[in-house]
Amino acid sequence: MSGEFVVSLAEQGIFTILIVAGPILILALVVGLLVSIFQATTQIQEQTLAFIPKIVAVLLGIVIFGPWMLATMVEYATNLFQNMNQFVR
């Protein structure tokens, strides 16, 4: 197994992680931004107001994007296991 092959394998893994986690992170970022704008305009500084909407949005995002996220991770793992003979000689 060459160095380029290991780097390529790590690159595919990191890319898969970014693709799978990206929609949930962007959703949490947008909801957090909207909540902080709401807090700044109304001057309500309640801590639970910052966390509860983000938790709900992330849970809804997992429900919506969950099947796609699982399919992407299974595809990566299947590709990894199918090419196992290239890793171990």
Secondary structure per residue as TSV (DSSP state, phi and psi in degrees):
chain	resnum	aa	ss	phi	psi
A	1	M	-	360.0	121.7
A	2	S	-	-84.8	167.1
A	3	G	H	-65.1	-38.2
A	4	E	H	-64.8	-34.5
A	5	F	H	-67.4	-40.5
A	6	V	H	-65.8	-42.6
A	7	V	H	-64.4	-40.2
A	8	S	H	-64.0	-40.7
A	9	L	H	-65.2	-42.2
A	10	A	H	-65.7	-38.5
A	11	E	H	-62.8	-42.0
A	12	Q	H	-64.1	-39.4
A	13	G	H	-65.0	-45.4
A	14	I	H	-65.6	-39.7
A	15	F	H	-63.2	-41.4
A	16	T	H	-63.6	-41.6
A	17	I	H	-61.6	-44.7
A	18	L	H	-64.4	-40.5
A	19	I	H	-67.2	-39.6
A	20	V	H	-73.2	-42.5
A	21	A	H	-83.9	-17.9
A	22	G	H	-56.2	-52.2
A	23	P	H	-61.0	-38.3
A	24	I	H	-69.3	-41.3
A	25	L	H	-65.9	-40.4
A	26	I	H	-66.0	-39.8
A	27	L	H	-62.3	-44.2
A	28	A	H	-65.6	-36.7
A	29	L	H	-64.9	-45.1
A	30	V	H	-65.5	-44.6
A	31	V	H	-65.4	-40.8
A	32	G	H	-62.5	-39.1
A	33	L	H	-65.9	-43.3
A	34	L	H	-64.3	-40.2
A	35	V	H	-66.9	-40.8
A	36	S	H	-68.7	-33.9
A	37	I	H	-65.6	-41.9
A	38	F	H	-62.2	-42.5
A	39	Q	H	-65.9	-38.1
A	40	A	H	-69.3	-37.3
A	41	T	H	-76.2	-34.0
A	42	T	H	-96.0	-7.8
A	43	Q	T	57.5	33.4
A	44	I	-	-93.9	121.7
A	45	Q	-	-114.6	45.8
A	46	E	-	-82.0	128.8
A	47	Q	H	-69.3	-36.6
A	48	T	H	-68.2	-24.3
A	49	L	H	-66.5	-26.0
A	50	A	H	-81.1	-32.7
A	51	F	H	-95.2	-38.8
A	52	I	H	-61.8	-46.2
A	53	P	H	-63.4	-35.2
A	54	K	H	-67.3	-40.2
A	55	I	H	-63.5	-44.3
A	56	V	H	-64.3	-42.3
A	57	A	H	-64.9	-40.7
A	58	V	H	-66.8	-41.3
A	59	L	H	-63.2	-42.2
A	60	L	H	-65.0	-37.9
A	61	G	H	-63.9	-38.6
A	62	I	H	-67.3	-37.4
A	63	V	H	-65.3	-42.2
A	64	I	H	-75.0	-48.8
A	65	F	H	-91.5	-3.9
A	66	G	H	-56.2	-50.0
A	67	P	H	-60.9	-40.1
A	68	W	H	-66.7	-41.4
A	69	M	H	-62.6	-43.7
A	70	L	H	-64.9	-41.9
A	71	A	H	-63.0	-39.3
A	72	T	H	-66.1	-43.0
A	73	M	H	-68.1	-38.4
A	74	V	H	-67.1	-38.2
A	75	E	H	-62.2	-42.9
A	76	Y	H	-65.1	-45.3
A	77	A	H	-65.1	-39.6
A	78	T	H	-63.0	-43.3
A	79	N	H	-61.1	-40.0
A	80	L	H	-64.3	-46.4
A	81	F	H	-72.4	-32.1
A	82	Q	H	-69.2	-29.3
A	83	N	T	-99.3	21.5
A	84	M	H	-62.5	-29.1
A	85	N	H	-67.7	-21.1
A	86	Q	H	-77.0	-26.5
A	87	F	H	-80.5	-40.5
A	88	V	-	-112.5	123.0
A	89	R	-	-119.0	360.0
